Amino acid sequence: MRARTTVAAAISTVLSISLTACSGDSDTGSDGKAASVGIAMPTKTSQRWINDGQNMADELKGFGYTTTLKYADNDPKNQVAQVEAMLESGVDALVIASVDGRAFNDVLAKAKAADVPVISYDRLILGTPNVDYYASFDNLKVGTLQADFLVEGLGLVNGSRKGPFNVELFAGSADDNNTRYFYRASMEVLEPYIQSGDLIVRSGETEMKEMTTLRWDGPTAERRMNKLLDTDYADQDIDAVLSPYDGMSLGIIKALKKHGYGSPGKPLPIVTGQDAEVPSIQSLVDGEQAQTVYKDTRELALVTAYMVNSMVHDNKPALNDTRTYNNGKKVVPAYLLEPVSVDKSNYKQVLIDSGYLKKSDLD
């Protein structure tokens, strides 16, 4: 069996049993050349996706595959055209982190007709039966970690502080399936406190459709935060903001600081986040953003590469969830990794000591 020394400890047992390819297997396509994999990523505006794409390409090259890596500039039509071009070039498998999960019906029907397997990467592709597997993190746990940090930080869990506390809620992009999982899990934690009056959402915006942020855009989140502060907090302070993504969190903090928060006598509220991006970790170190959810995309790329390798060799990949992710046409079998809550108390251990970030990345 081919040894893979980079397998992370948390997944090594499953992968070593179920996902390795035998040395006698040939990583070639039907034409006898090295098998090729198309990798479609959403954007380069987030360092997270740049890292995902490169990690994915590196892991697949480790299996002997050639790769085509494309970024869609957050344009769904552009991404579909990129996937079309990959199919026309004769790729043997597709890995897609979608901009718009509902945009792929026609092109993935072509992939099915060409017998090209498809893995939905981190963002579930919706409305088509032509998705073979899903590789992601436990998205429900992401929302839970963010909401738990918020209520614990306010002192509501251990009773160290009494409410009511003012909180505002943000959600991700409506066309990203992960958004509804983050929202659902976070609201399961927050709703009882909202109902009891310990948390007050002065804007009244608690439905997901009222708080979504197209393309997870930081400036869009900043504009909404400015509007909320001008409209609902002219004579009130805000105590916490549930933000699902680091890029949005920085925009939210920018709006808060514009309104005097972070100054002597007016501390910044608790602001959550996700993806452990360098600017947000620096913000965390500086005492501004309070928390982020770390998702080790190195492990996600590794798991996905093993999935691809299994499928190319007509084997079934290892899975640990076959019930949760219904894309509207089928339940997509998945392998889910564990996210980790990160704050100022543990970022060195979780991010620096693991090699995910370098100490030199931070000031």
VOBA-1610 file (N, C-alpha, C; in pm, whole numbers, padded with zeros to 5 digits, always signed):
BEGIN
Met+00085-00120+00000Met+00000+00000+00000Met+00088+00124+00000Arg+00043+00229-00068Arg+00119+00353-00072Arg+00108+00425+00061Ala+00221+00461+00118Ala+00221+00530+00246Ala+00198+00679+00224Arg+00122+00740+00313Arg+00101+00885+00309Arg+00136+00941+00445Thr+00250+01005+00456Thr+00297+01049+00587Thr+00229+01176+00635Thr+00153+01242+00547Thr+00091+01369+00587Thr-00048+01353+00646Val-00095+01231+00663Val-00230+01211+00715Val-00241+01265+00857Ala-00334+01352+00880Ala-00352+01410+01013Ala-00398+01304+01111Ala-00359+01319+01237Ala-00387+01217+01337Ala-00536+01192+01353Ala-00616+01298+01342Ala-00759+01284+01366Ala-00830+01198+01264Ile-00772+01181+01146Ile-00839+01105+01041Ile-00755+00989+00991Ser-00639+00968+01049Ser-00545+00871+00992Ser-00599+00729+00997Thr-00669+00692+01103Thr-00717+00555+01116Thr-00814+00520+01005Val-00913+00609+00984Val-01012+00584+00880Val-00947+00583+00743Leu-00863+00681+00718Leu-00805+00693+00585Leu-00711+00579+00554Ser-00633+00535+00650Ser-00537+00429+00623Ser-00605+00299+00589Ile-00725+00279+00643Ile-00800+00156+00615Ile-00876+00166+00484Ser-00942+00281+00462Ser-01042+00290+00356Ser-01000+00367+00233Leu-00898+00452+00241Leu-00878+00546+00134Leu-00748+00532+00058Thr-00655+00452+00105Thr-00529+00441+00034Thr-00545+00358-00093Ala-00464+00389-00192Ala-00468+00315-00317Ala-00353+00215-00320Cys-00377+00098-00372Cys-00272-00002-00379Cys-00165+00040-00479Ser-00042-00001-00451Ser+00068+00041-00538Ser+00052-00013-00679Gly-00028-00117-00696Gly-00047-00171-00831Gly-00144-00091-00915Asp-00222-00001-00850Asp-00315+00081-00925Asp-00240+00183-01008Ser-00294+00212-01123Ser-00233+00312-01211Ser-00317+00437-01212Asp-00258+00550-01174Asp-00330+00676-01169Asp-00336+00738-01308Thr-00403+00670-01397Thr-00411+00716-01536Thr-00555+00723-01580Gly-00579+00807-01680Gly-00710+00817-01740Gly-00729+00712-01847Ser-00842+00722-01916Ser-00876+00622-02016Ser-00780+00626-02135Asp-00711+00740-02154Asp-00618+00750-02267Asp-00477+00704-02231Gly-00461+00652-02109Gly-00330+00603-02066Gly-00240+00710-02010Lys-00279+00836-02019Lys-00201+00944-01963Lys-00236+00961-01815Ala-00157+01039-01745Ala-00185+01065-01604Ala-00326+01121-01589Ala-00403+01065-01497Ala-00539+01112-01475Ala-00537+01259-01431Ser-00637+01333-01473Ser-00643+01475-01443Ser-00767+01508-01361Val-00754+01607-01276Val-00863+01649-01189Val-00884+01799-01205Gly-01009+01838-01230Gly-01044+01979-01236Gly-01084+02029-01098Ile-01025+02140-01056Ile-01054+02198-00925Ile-01113+02336-00949Ala-01238+02356-00908Ala-01307+02484-00927Ala-01328+02548-00791Met-01261+02660-00768Met-01270+02734-00642Met-01344+02866-00665Pro-01407+02922-00561Pro-01495+03038-00584Pro-01426+03171-00604Thr-01319+03199-00528Thr-01266+03335-00530Thr-01125+03340-00474Lys-01052+03443-00514Lys-00922+03471-00454Lys-00929+03589-00357Thr-01048+03639-00331Thr-01059+03752-00239Thr-01040+03709-00095Ser-01050+03578-00069Ser-01026+03523+00064Ser-00902+03435+00059Gln-00809+03458+00152Gln-00688+03377+00158Gln-00723+03231+00182Arg-00833+03209+00252Arg-00876+03072+00279Arg-00892+02993+00150Trp-00957+03052+00048Trp-00981+02979-00077Trp-00855+02964-00160Ile-00765+03060-00150Ile-00635+03045-00217Ile-00562+02925-00159Asn-00564+02915-00025Asn-00499+02801+00040Asn-00567+02670+00005Asp-00700+02670+00002Asp-00774+02548-00033Asp-00732+02497-00171Gly-00730+02587-00267Gly-00696+02546-00403Gly-00557+02489-00413Gln-00460+02555-00350Gln-00323+02508-00357Gln-00305+02377-00281Asn-00369+02366-00164Asn-00361+02241-00088Asn-00421+02126-00167Met-00533+02153-00232Met-00600+02049-00310Met-00511+02004-00426Ala-00452+02099-00497Ala-00363+02065-00608Ala-00242+01986-00560Asp-00184+02028-00447Asp-00066+01960-00395Asp-00096+01816-00354Glu-00209+01796-00287Glu-00244+01660-00244Glu-00269+01569-00364Leu-00337+01619-00464Leu-00365+01537-00582Leu-00238+01506-00660Lys-00148+01604-00667Lys-00020+01577-00733Lys+00057+01469-00660Gly+00039+01463-00528Gly+00102+01357-00450Gly+00054+01218-00489Phe-00064+01210-00544Phe-00117+01083-00595Phe-00077+01058-00740Gly-00012+01154-00801Gly+00030+01138-00939Gly-00065+01195-01042Tyr-00164+01273-00996Tyr-00260+01332-01089Tyr-00211+01468-01138Thr-00251+01504-01259Thr-00237+01642-01303Thr-00362+01717-01263Thr-00350+01847-01248Thr-00465+01925-01201Thr-00482+02052-01284Thr-00607+02095-01293Thr-00642+02226-01347Thr-00715+02301-01238Leu-00656+02410-01191Leu-00714+02488-01081Leu-00763+02622-01134Lys-00891+02649-01111Lys-00950+02775-01157Lys-01026+02843-01043Tyr-01019+02977-01044Tyr-01096+03059-00951Tyr-01197+03141-01030Ala-01318+03153-00974Ala-01430+03208-01052Ala-01458+03355-01025Asp-01378+03421-00942Asp-01402+03563-00908Asp-01544+03586-00857Asn-01595+03486-00782Asn-01728+03494-00723Asn-01839+03514-00825Asp-01816+03466-00947Asp-01913+03480-01056Asp-01966+03340-01092Pro-02093+03309-01063Pro-02145+03177-01091Pro-02135+03136-01237Lys-02166+03229-01328Lys-02159+03196-01471Lys-02016+03164-01512Asn-01922+03241-01460Asn-01781+03217-01489Asn-01739+03079-01440Gln-01787+03041-01320Gln-01747+02912-01266Gln-01807+02796-01347Val-01930+02809-01389Val-01991+02705-01474Val-01912+02692-01604Ala-01874+02805-01663Ala-01796+02801-01787Ala-01661+02734-01763Gln-01601+02757-01648Gln-01473+02693-01616Gln-01489+02542-01604Val-01597+02499-01541Val-01622+02355-01527Val-01651+02293-01664Glu-01726+02364-01748Glu-01751+02317-01886Glu-01618+02295-01959Ala-01528+02391-01946Ala-01399+02380-02014Ala-01318+02263-01960Met-01327+02238-01831Met-01257+02124-01772Met-01308+01993-01830Leu-01440+01983-01843Leu-01498+01862-01901Leu-01455+01845-02046Glu-01455+01953-02120Glu-01414+01946-02259Glu-01268+01906-02274Ser-01186+01940-02174Ser-01044+01904-02180Ser-01020+01759-02141Gly-01125+01692-02090Gly-01114+01550-02060Gly-01070+01515-01920Val-01105+01598-01822Val-01068+01565-01684Val-01135+01434-01642Asp-01072+01367-01546Asp-01123+01238-01498Asp-01205+01252-01371Ala-01202+01368-01306Ala-01281+01394-01186Ala-01290+01544-01166Leu-01393+01586-01094Leu-01414+01728-01064Leu-01427+01748-00913Val-01362+01853-00863Val-01379+01898-00726Val-01428+02042-00734Ile-01547+02069-00680Ile-01610+02200-00699Ile-01648+02261-00564Ala-01591+02377-00534Ala-01637+02461-00424Ala-01719+02574-00487Ser-01848+02564-00481Ser-01936+02645-00565Ser-01949+02789-00517Val-01967+02878-00613Val-02007+03016-00584Val-02156+03017-00554Asp-02234+02959-00644Asp-02379+02946-00629Asp-02412+02797-00642Gly-02455+02737-00533Gly-02477+02593-00532Gly-02584+02544-00626Arg-02667+02636-00679Arg-02778+02595-00767Arg-02748+02615-00915Ala-02626+02644-00948Ala-02593+02683-01085Ala-02544+02568-01173Phe-02540+02444-01122Phe-02463+02340-01189Phe-02545+02229-01253Asn-02676+02243-01258Asn-02759+02133-01307Asn-02717+02083-01445Asp-02707+02173-01541Asp-02679+02134-01679Asp-02537+02080-01695Val-02440+02149-01639Val-02302+02109-01660Val-02272+01976-01589Leu-02335+01952-01476Leu-02309+01824-01408Leu-02384+01709-01473Ala-02489+01740-01545Ala-02551+01635-01627Ala-02452+01590-01734Lys-02374+01683-01788Lys-02271+01649-01885Lys-02160+01567-01819Ala-02127+01601-01695Ala-02026+01524-01623Ala-02073+01380-01603Lys-02200+01366-01569Lys-02256+01231-01550Lys-02252+01151-01680Ala-02290+01216-01789Ala-02289+01148-01918Ala-02148+01106-01958Ala-02048+01183-01915Ala-01909+01150-01948Ala-01846+01060-01843Asp-01925+01017-01744Asp-01876+00930-01636Asp-01762+00996-01558Val-01776+01126-01534Val-01677+01200-01455Val-01734+01221-01314Pro-01673+01164-01213Pro-01724+01179-01077Pro-01706+01322-01026Val-01796+01362-00936Val-01799+01499-00885Val-01800+01497-00733Ile-01708+01572-00675Ile-01707+01593-00530Ile-01738+01739-00502Ser-01837+01760-00421Ser-01872+01894-00375Ser-01782+01927-00256Tyr-01706+02035-00270Tyr-01602+02069-00173Tyr-01649+02183-00083Asp-01671+02151+00042Asp-01708+02245+00149Asp-01845+02308+00132Arg-01882+02350+00012Arg-02013+02405-00014Arg-02094+02305-00096Leu-02207+02263-00043Leu-02285+02159-00109Leu-02349+02213-00237Ile-02334+02138-00346Ile-02400+02170-00473Ile-02545+02123-00463Leu-02638+02208-00504Leu-02780+02185-00480Leu-02856+02155-00608Gly-02968+02085-00594Gly-03066+02070-00701Gly-03028+01978-00814Thr-02929+01893-00794Thr-02889+01798-00898Thr-02854+01664-00835Pro-02891+01554-00901Pro-02851+01423-00849Pro-02708+01387-00886Asn-02643+01471-00967Asn-02513+01436-01024Asn-02396+01487-00940Val-02410+01472-00810Val-02302+01497-00715Val-02277+01366-00642Asp-02156+01320-00647Asp-02128+01188-00589Asp-02103+01193-00439Tyr-02018+01286-00396Tyr-01983+01293-00254Tyr-01962+01437-00212Tyr-01961+01457-00082Tyr-01945+01589-00022Tyr-01834+01581+00082Ala-01736+01670+00074Ala-01629+01679+00173Ala-01637+01816+00239Ser-01650+01818+00371Ser-01668+01946+00439Ser-01636+01930+00587Phe-01676+02030+00663Phe-01668+02028+00807Phe-01809+02012+00863Asp-01818+01984+00990Asp-01948+01973+01055Asp-02005+02114+01066Asn-02087+02151+00968Asn-02136+02288+00958Asn-02232+02325+01069Leu-02306+02228+01121Leu-02392+02255+01235Leu-02308+02292+01357Lys-02196+02223+01374Lys-02111+02252+01489Lys-02049+02390+01478Val-02020+02435+01355Val-01966+02571+01337Val-02061+02673+01399Gly-02189+02665+01363Gly-02287+02758+01419Gly-02300+02746+01569Thr-02294+02624+01619Thr-02303+02603+01763Thr-02184+02665+01836Leu-02064+02646+01781Leu-01945+02702+01845Leu-01952+02854+01851Gln-01998+02917+01744Gln-02008+03063+01743Gln-02109+03112+01846Ala-02226+03051+01848Ala-02330+03095+01941Ala-02293+03064+02085Asp-02233+02948+02109Asp-02190+02914+02245Asp-02089+03016+02297Phe-01994+03053+02209Phe-01894+03151+02253Phe-01961+03283+02290Leu-02060+03323+02212Leu-02128+03449+02235Leu-02198+03449+02371Val-02279+03348+02398Val-02355+03348+02524Val-02263+03324+02644Glu-02159+03244+02625Glu-02064+03224+02734Glu-01985+03351+02762Gly-01947+03422+02654Gly-01875+03547+02672Gly-01956+03653+02742Leu-02086+03651+02722Leu-02174+03746+02790Leu-02201+03705+02934Gly-02165+03583+02971Gly-02186+03537+03108Gly-02323+03478+03133Leu-02398+03448+03027Leu-02533+03396+03044Leu-02535+03248+03082Val-02430+03175+03046Val-02430+03031+03072Val-02399+03001+03218Asn-02297+03066+03271Asn-02259+03037+03409Asn-02323+03133+03510Gly-02404+03224+03461Gly-02475+03315+03550Gly-02390+03424+03612Ser-02272+03448+03556Ser-02184+03549+03613Ser-02231+03690+03582Arg-02315+03704+03479Arg-02371+03834+03444Arg-02520+03819+03416Lys-02591+03926+03433Lys-02735+03926+03409Lys-02765+04007+03284Gly-02864+03958+03208Gly-02908+04032+03093Gly-03004+04143+03134Pro-03069+04208+03039Pro-03062+04173+02897Pro-02939+04234+02828Phe-02895+04166+02722Phe-02785+04212+02639Phe-02836+04234+02498Asn-02786+04338+02435Asn-02824+04368+02297Asn-02732+04291+02201Val-02792+04223+02105Val-02717+04142+02010Val-02776+04161+01871Glu-02691+04158+01770Glu-02738+04157+01632Glu-02679+04036+01561Leu-02752+03988+01461Leu-02721+03861+01397Leu-02695+03880+01248Phe-02589+03818+01200Phe-02555+03819+01059Phe-02551+03675+01008Ala-02585+03658+00881Ala-02577+03527+00816Ala-02497+03540+00687Gly-02453+03428+00634Gly-02373+03426+00513Gly-02457+03442+00387Ser-02400+03403+00275Ser-02465+03422+00147Ser-02582+03326+00129Ala-02692+03377+00081Ala-02813+03296+00066Ala-02796+03183-00035Asp-02702+03198-00130Asp-02683+03094-00230Asp-02581+02989-00189Asp-02532+02999-00065Asp-02440+02899-00011Asp-02516+02812+00088Asn-02523+02684+00061Asn-02600+02594+00145Asn-02551+02592+00289Asn-02422+02618+00311Asn-02370+02618+00448Asn-02438+02723+00534Thr-02483+02831+00473Thr-02543+02940+00549Thr-02658+02893+00635Arg-02744+02809+00580Arg-02862+02768+00657Arg-02824+02674+00771Tyr-02715+02598+00756Tyr-02670+02513+00865Tyr-02610+02596+00977Phe-02527+02694+00941Phe-02471+02782+01043Phe-02583+02853+01118Tyr-02679+02905+01042Tyr-02790+02980+01101Tyr-02873+02890+01192Arg-02910+02774+01143Arg-02996+02685+01221Arg-02932+02647+01354Ala-02804+02611+01349Ala-02737+02567+01471Ala-02719+02682+01569Ser-02682+02799+01518Ser-02663+02913+01609Ser-02794+02955+01673Met-02903+02952+01597Met-03031+02993+01653Met-03085+02892+01754Glu-03048+02766+01740Glu-03087+02668+01842Glu-03029+02705+01978Val-02910+02765+01976Val-02848+02810+02101Val-02907+02942+02146Leu-02925+03037+02054Leu-02961+03173+02091Leu-03110+03193+02117Glu-03195+03118+02047Glu-03340+03141+02055Glu-03395+03136+02197Pro-03356+03040+02281Pro-03410+03040+02418Pro-03376+03169+02494Tyr-03258+03223+02472Tyr-03220+03347+02540Tyr-03296+03467+02482Ile-03327+03462+02352Ile-03407+03568+02292Ile-03550+03562+02346Gln-03602+03441+02357Gln-03739+03424+02408Gln-03751+03467+02553Ser-03646+03441+02632Ser-03649+03476+02775Ser-03624+03624+02800Gly-03575+03695+02695Gly-03544+03836+02710Gly-03403+03864+02757Asp-03323+03760+02776Asp-03183+03780+02814Asp-03102+03836+02698Leu-03142+03805+02575Leu-03083+03864+02456Leu-03192+03942+02383Ile-03159+04064+02343Ile-03254+04147+02270Ile-03194+04183+02135Val-03265+04151+02028Val-03226+04190+01892Val-03308+04313+01858Arg-03251+04430+01878Arg-03329+04554+01868Arg-03377+04581+01726Ser-03305+04528+01627Ser-03352+04546+01489Ser-03474+04461+01459Gly-03494+04356+01538Gly-03602+04261+01512Gly-03570+04163+01400Glu-03448+04171+01346Glu-03412+04088+01231Glu-03351+03955+01279Thr-03438+03855+01291Thr-03394+03725+01338Thr-03417+03613+01236Glu-03487+03644+01127Glu-03506+03545+01021Glu-03385+03546+00929Met-03347+03429+00880Met-03226+03420+00799Met-03230+03513+00678Lys-03347+03524+00614Lys-03358+03606+00493Lys-03333+03753+00522Glu-03348+03794+00649Glu-03328+03934+00685Glu-03181+03968+00710Met-03099+03865+00727Met-02961+03891+00771Met-02854+03833+00678Thr-02895+03775+00563Thr-02796+03718+00473Thr-02707+03825+00411Thr-02587+03784+00371Thr-02486+03874+00318Thr-02431+03814+00190Leu-02471+03868+00076Leu-02435+03811-00053Leu-02284+03796-00066Arg-02242+03676-00106Arg-02101+03642-00129Arg-02015+03661-00004Trp-02078+03663+00112Trp-02004+03675+00238Trp-01919+03804+00239Asp-01970+03907+00180Asp-01890+04026+00151Asp-01873+04116+00273Gly-01748+04149+00306Gly-01719+04233+00421Gly-01778+04373+00412Pro-01759+04444+00299Pro-01819+04577+00288Pro-01971+04576+00298Thr-02036+04470+00248Thr-02181+04459+00262Thr-02220+04445+00409Ala-02146+04363+00482Ala-02171+04348+00625Ala-02145+04480+00699Glu-02041+04551+00656Glu-02010+04681+00718Glu-02126+04779+00698Arg-02181+04783+00577Arg-02293+04875+00550Arg-02414+04840+00636Arg-02444+04712+00647Arg-02560+04674+00729Arg-02536+04709+00875Met-02413+04686+00924Met-02383+04719+01064Met-02395+04868+01087Asn-02346+04948+00994Asn-02361+05094+01006Asn-02509+05133+01015Lys-02590+05072+00931Lys-02733+05104+00930Lys-02799+05064+01062Leu-02763+04947+01113Leu-02820+04902+01240Leu-02781+04996+01353Leu-02656+05036+01355Leu-02609+05125+01462Leu-02678+05261+01454Asp-02696+05312+01333Asp-02761+05442+01316Asp-02909+05436+01351Thr-02972+05322+01319Thr-03118+05312+01333Thr-03161+05265+01471Asp-03093+05162+01523Asp-03142+05093+01643Asp-03057+05114+01767Tyr-02940+05177+01751Tyr-02849+05188+01866Tyr-02800+05331+01887Ala-02881+05428+01849Ala-02844+05567+01870Ala-02831+05599+02019Asp-02915+05534+02101Asp-02911+05559+02246Asp-02891+05429+02324Gln-02840+05328+02257Gln-02815+05199+02321Gln-02679+05147+02276Asp-02613+05073+02362Asp-02490+05005+02324Asp-02520+04862+02282Ile-02442+04811+02190Ile-02456+04672+02146Ile-02351+04587+02216Asp-02391+04470+02262Asp-02304+04387+02345Asp-02240+04272+02268Ala-02301+04228+02158Ala-02247+04114+02084Ala-02301+04113+01942Val-02220+04061+01851Val-02261+04045+01712Val-02224+03905+01668Leu-02323+03829+01624Leu-02297+03697+01568Leu-02260+03714+01422Ser-02134+03690+01390Ser-02087+03696+01251Ser-02038+03558+01212Pro-02077+03509+01093Pro-02041+03373+01055Pro-01908+03359+00983Tyr-01843+03472+00948Tyr-01721+03463+00866Tyr-01628+03580+00896Asp-01498+03551+00899Asp-01398+03651+00936Asp-01403+03777+00849Gly-01416+03760+00719Gly-01418+03878+00633Gly-01533+03971+00665Met-01647+03913+00700Met-01761+03993+00745Met-01733+04056+00881Ser-01668+03980+00968Ser-01640+04028+01103Ser-01556+04154+01100Leu-01457+04158+01011Leu-01371+04277+01003Leu-01450+04398+00953Gly-01543+04376+00860Gly-01629+04485+00815Gly-01719+04535+00927Ile-01773+04441+01005Ile-01859+04475+01118Ile-01781+04556+01221Ile-01658+04514+01251Ile-01575+04585+01347Ile-01540+04724+01297Lys-01517+04737+01168Lys-01488+04868+01110Lys-01605+04963+01134Ala-01727+04914+01114Ala-01846+04997+01138Ala-01858+05032+01285Leu-01832+04936+01372Leu-01841+04960+01516Leu-01742+05068+01560Lys-01619+05059+01509Lys-01517+05157+01547Lys-01553+05297+01494Lys-01616+05300+01379Lys-01662+05429+01324Lys-01764+05494+01417His-01837+05410+01491His-01938+05460+01583His-01885+05470+01727Gly-01754+05470+01742Gly-01695+05498+01872Gly-01662+05378+01957Tyr-01695+05259+01910Tyr-01661+05139+01988Tyr-01510+05112+01977Gly-01457+05052+02083Gly-01314+05026+02087Gly-01236+05143+02144Ser-01309+05244+02190Ser-01245+05360+02252Ser-01257+05347+02404Pro-01180+05426+02479Pro-01190+05420+02625Pro-01334+05444+02671Gly-01382+05354+02753Gly-01517+05366+02805Gly-01625+05306+02717Lys-01588+05262+02598Lys-01687+05201+02509Lys-01624+05082+02439Pro-01614+04968+02507Pro-01547+04852+02450Pro-01622+04795+02331Leu-01546+04731+02245Leu-01609+04659+02134Leu-01695+04546+02188Pro-01806+04518+02121Pro-01886+04402+02160Pro-01814+04273+02122Ile-01864+04162+02170Ile-01817+04031+02127Ile-01853+04013+01981Val-01755+03982+01898Val-01779+03956+01756Val-01717+03821+01722Thr-01799+03731+01669Thr-01753+03597+01632Thr-01704+03596+01488Gly-01660+03479+01440Gly-01614+03467+01302Gly-01588+03323+01264Gln-01528+03305+01147Gln-01500+03171+01097Gln-01389+03177+00991Asp-01304+03080+00993Asp-01199+03050+00895Asp-01057+03081+00942Ala-01043+03146+01057Ala-00910+03171+01113Ala-00816+03234+01011Glu-00866+03334+00939Glu-00783+03405+00843Glu-00688+03501+00916Val-00571+03521+00857Val-00466+03598+00924Val-00515+03735+00973Pro-00585+03816+00891Pro-00628+03947+00941Pro-00716+03938+01065Ser-00799+03834+01071Ser-00886+03820+01188Ser-00810+03766+01309Ile-00711+03682+01286Ile-00629+03638+01399Ile-00549+03756+01453Gln-00500+03843+01365Gln-00433+03964+01411Gln-00531+04052+01490Ser-00654+04062+01441Ser-00756+04138+01512Ser-00783+04077+01649Leu-00785+03946+01654Leu-00807+03875+01780Leu-00694+03904+01878Val-00570+03896+01829Val-00452+03926+01911Val-00459+04070+01962Asp-00509+04160+01878Asp-00517+04301+01913Asp-00636+04333+02004Gly-00716+04232+02037Gly-00827+04252+02128Gly-00952+04307+02064Glu-00969+04286+01934Glu-01087+04337+01865Glu-01185+04222+01835Gln-01164+04145+01729Gln-01249+04029+01707Gln-01227+03932+01822Ala-01335+03875+01873Ala-01325+03793+01994Ala-01300+03646+01966Gln-01352+03596+01854Gln-01346+03452+01829Gln-01354+03424+01681Thr-01301+03310+01641Thr-01320+03257+01507Thr-01332+03106+01517Val-01384+03045+01413Val-01389+02898+01407Val-01286+02852+01306Tyr-01194+02771+01354Tyr-01084+02719+01272Tyr-01126+02591+01204Lys-01104+02588+01074Lys-01129+02467+00995Lys-01000+02436+00920Asp-00936+02328+00955Asp-00806+02296+00897Asp-00825+02249+00753Thr-00807+02342+00661Thr-00831+02310+00521Thr-00725+02218+00463Arg-00613+02202+00533Arg-00514+02101+00492Arg-00575+01962+00504Glu-00645+01939+00613Glu-00711+01809+00631Glu-00824+01790+00531Leu-00898+01898+00503Leu-01007+01887+00406Leu-00954+01852+00268Ala-00845+01915+00228Ala-00784+01883+00098Ala-00736+01739+00095Leu-00680+01693+00204Leu-00631+01555+00211Leu-00745+01454+00198Val-00852+01477+00275Val-00968+01388+00267Val-01025+01387+00126Thr-01035+01503+00064Thr-01092+01513-00070Thr-01003+01442-00171Ala-00871+01455-00157Ala-00780+01387-00248Ala-00796+01236-00238Tyr-00813+01185-00118Tyr-00837+01042-00101Tyr-00971+01002-00164Met-01071+01087-00150Met-01200+01058-00214Met-01183+01046-00366Val-01114+01144-00424Val-01090+01141-00568Val-01017+01013-00606Asn-00914+00980-00534Asn-00835+00863-00567Asn-00918+00735-00562Ser-01003+00727-00459Ser-01091+00610-00449Ser-01185+00601-00568Met-01244+00713-00607Met-01341+00712-00715Met-01277+00681-00849Val-01158+00737-00872Val-01088+00709-00997Val-01059+00560-01010His-01037+00495-00896His-01010+00351-00898His-01134+00267-00870Asp-01252+00330-00885Asp-01380+00261-00872Asp-01399+00198-00734Asn-01345+00266-00632Asn-01364+00223-00495Asn-01454+00323-00423Lys-01516+00279-00316Lys-01600+00367-00236Lys-01514+00436-00131Pro-01519+00570-00123Pro-01437+00640-00023Pro-01494+00625+00117Ala-01412+00653+00217Ala-01458+00653+00355Ala-01558+00767+00376Leu-01662+00740+00452Leu-01767+00838+00479Leu-01800+00833+00627Asn-01847+00943+00681Asn-01894+00940+00820Asn-02028+01010+00839Asp-02095+01046+00728Asp-02229+01104+00735Asp-02304+01070+00607Thr-02409+00994+00620Thr-02490+00956+00502Thr-02636+00998+00519Arg-02662+01095+00609Arg-02800+01133+00636Arg-02828+01283+00634Thr-02726+01366+00660Thr-02751+01506+00692Thr-02773+01594+00570Tyr-02699+01571+00461Tyr-02690+01672+00356Tyr-02773+01635+00234Asn-02898+01680+00238Asn-02991+01661+00127Asn-02984+01785+00038Asn-02948+01765-00089Asn-02933+01881-00178Asn-03058+01912-00258Gly-03169+01850-00220Gly-03295+01873-00291Gly-03327+01766-00392Lys-03227+01688-00430Lys-03245+01577-00524Lys-03199+01444-00464Lys-03108+01451-00369Lys-03056+01329-00307Lys-02986+01368-00176Val-02969+01269-00090Val-02881+01286+00024Val-02740+01255-00023Val-02652+01353-00014Val-02517+01337-00065Val-02429+01279+00045Pro-02372+01160+00025Pro-02285+01101+00127Pro-02163+01191+00152Ala-02124+01202+00279Ala-02024+01302+00314Ala-01917+01249+00408Tyr-01803+01317+00405Tyr-01703+01303+00511Tyr-01688+01440+00573Leu-01716+01448+00705Leu-01714+01575+00776Leu-01599+01579+00876Leu-01530+01691+00880Leu-01422+01713+00974Leu-01470+01805+01087Glu-01396+01805+01198Glu-01436+01880+01315Glu-01378+02022+01315Pro-01463+02123+01330Pro-01415+02261+01348Pro-01375+02284+01493Val-01297+02390+01516Val-01245+02420+01650Val-01265+02570+01679Ser-01318+02602+01795Ser-01332+02741+01835Ser-01197+02795+01879Val-01164+02914+01829Val-01035+02977+01860Val-01058+03117+01914Asp-00989+03149+02023Asp-00991+03283+02077Asp-00851+03319+02123Lys-00838+03428+02194Lys-00705+03476+02231Lys-00632+03379+02323Ser-00708+03295+02395Ser-00647+03204+02492Ser-00584+03081+02429Asn-00626+03045+02308Asn-00577+02918+02251Asn-00525+02929+02109Tyr-00518+03049+02051Tyr-00481+03059+01910Tyr-00338+03010+01885Lys-00247+03033+01980Lys-00109+02987+01961Lys-00102+02835+01952Gln-00169+02769+02045Gln-00167+02623+02048Gln-00233+02565+01924Val-00349+02619+01887Val-00428+02560+01779Val-00370+02594+01642Leu-00329+02718+01622Leu-00291+02764+01488Leu-00140+02769+01465Ile-00065+02820+01561Ile+00079+02835+01543Ile+00150+02702+01564Asp+00120+02636+01675Asp+00189+02510+01707Asp+00159+02401+01605Ser+00042+02408+01542Ser+00006+02308+01442Ser+00068+02336+01305Gly+00126+02455+01289Gly+00185+02493+01162Gly+00085+02551+01063Tyr-00040+02567+01104Tyr-00138+02625+01011Tyr-00102+02769+00978Leu-00059+02842+01079Leu-00007+02976+01061Leu+00134+02984+01117Lys+00211+03077+01066Lys+00343+03103+01120Lys+00337+03222+01215Lys+00423+03220+01314Lys+00429+03331+01407Lys+00459+03460+01333Ser+00538+03449+01225Ser+00574+03567+01147Ser+00458+03622+01066Asp+00348+03545+01054Asp+00228+03596+00986Asp+00163+03710+01063Leu+00191+03713+01193Leu+00128+03811+01282Leu+00230+03914+01326Asp+00184+04035+01351Asp+00274+04141+01397Asp+00325+04111+01538
//
